[in-house]
Amino acid sequence: MDKPSFALALNFLLMLCALTFTETLKSPFTSTYYHEKEWEQKGKIYEQLGINLFRKLLVWTGWEKLNKKSNPIAKNTAALVHVHYQTKKNELGPLIIFLIVLGFTIFVAFQFGVRRSLWLLVLNVLLNLYPIFLQRYNRPRVARAIQLSKRR
């Protein structure tokens, strides 16, 4: 449980499960959790936490290109509303995984020591926390684009 291979396997197995769950879930995601909070300061907090560097990492690894290829964005209001909905769906999976892996991280830290839990912690931040930040960063921008699109 304290090896990098376990951390990777756990995250990717949970990603598969979360993807299956979120794809079959037909929720409208109306919870106030998905609304922009005042403390988010219109995304400034995420910029301070390095979200732009994470976005560059996604481009560098090819993830962004792969994602745009599988989910092209049309330039109309309906497409923007769909993207807005997808940001909610794409936040739920990593949120669930983040909480589960956090539990494993705490267990490993107590059982084997904090140093041995670092792989779980680092991968949890990179694979789950930053994707949550990215969705929370992008959603208000998409919402503003929807409002502009509706005005036209």
N, C-alpha and C positions, 0 to 999 in steps of 0.2 A: 504493500500500500504506500510505501514511501519512495517508490521509484518513478522516474519520468514516464516510463512506458505505462504504468498504471494510471497516471494523471491524464495522459493523452487518450488511452483507451476508455477511461471513465467519461471524459468529456465528449468524445465522439459517439460513444454508445448512448449517452444521455441526449446528445443532439439528434440522433436518429429517432429516439423515443419522443422527444419534444416536437420534432418536425411532424411526425405521424399524428401526435395529439393536436397540434395547432392546425394542421391541414384538415382534420376531420371536424374540428370545432367550428360551429357556425354561429358564434357569438357576435353580436353587434359591437362589443367592446365599448359600452356606454359609461363605464366606471369613471369617476372623477380622477382616479389614479392617472389616467392618460392625458388629463388636461395639463397645460403648462403651469408650473408653480411659480410663485413670485421669486423664490430663492434661486430659480434657474436663470434669472436675469437675462432673458431673451438669448440664452445659449452662451453667455459670457463665462459662466462657471465651467462649462464643458471645454471651452477654448483654453481656459487656464489649466485644465486637467490634461490638455494635449490631444483633444479630439481631432484637430487638424493633422497632427502627426499620424494618428491612427488611420485617418482617411487616406493619407499618402501611402501608408503601409498596405492598405487594401488595394490601391492602384498598383503599387510595386509588385505585390504578389500575384496580380492578375485577377483577384477576386471581383473587383469592381467591373472589369470587362466581362467576366463570366456572368455576373449578376445582371448587367444591362442586356446581355445577349438573351438570357432566359426570360427577362421581364422588361421588355422595351416599354418606354413611356411615350404615349401619344400626347399631342399638345391640345387637349380639350379638358373640359371640366370633369367629365365622367372618369377619365383616366387619372386625373389628379385625386379625385375622391377615392378611387381604388388604391392609389399609392398611399394615401393617408390611412386607409384601413389596413394596408399591408404593414405600415410602420407599427401599428398596434400589435398585429399578429407577430411580427418579427421581434418585438420586444418581449412578448410573453414567454416564448421558448427559452431565450437566454436567462430571463428572470428566474424561471423555475429551476433551470440547470444551475445557475449561480447559487441559489439557496441550498440545493442538494450537495453541490461540491463544497460549499462553505462548511456544511456539516461534516463531510469527510475530512476537510482540512483541519477543523478543530479536533476531531477524533485522532487524526494522525499526529497532530502537534502534542496532544496529551499523552498518546501511547508511545511515540517514537522520538519526540522532541520537535521543537519549532523548526530547526534547520532542515529536517527531513520532510517537513510539510511545505517547504517553499515551492516545490514544483507544482503542487496542487494550487497554491495561492497564486503564483505567477500566471499559470495557464488559465485559472479561473478569471483573473483580471483581464487577460488578453482575449480570451475566447468568449467570455460572457459579459463581464461588466462593461467593457468598452463598446460592444455591440448595443447594449442597453443605452449607454450614453449617446451613441450615434443616432438611434431611433428617436430619443428624446430631443436631441439637437435638431434633427431634420423635420420632425412632425410640425412644429410651429411654422416653419418656412413653407412647408407644403400647404398648411392651412391658409397662410397669407396668399399663396399662389392661387388657391381655390377661390378666395374672396375676390382677387383681381380678375380672375377668369369669369366669375359670375357677373361682375360689373360690366364686362364687355358683352 
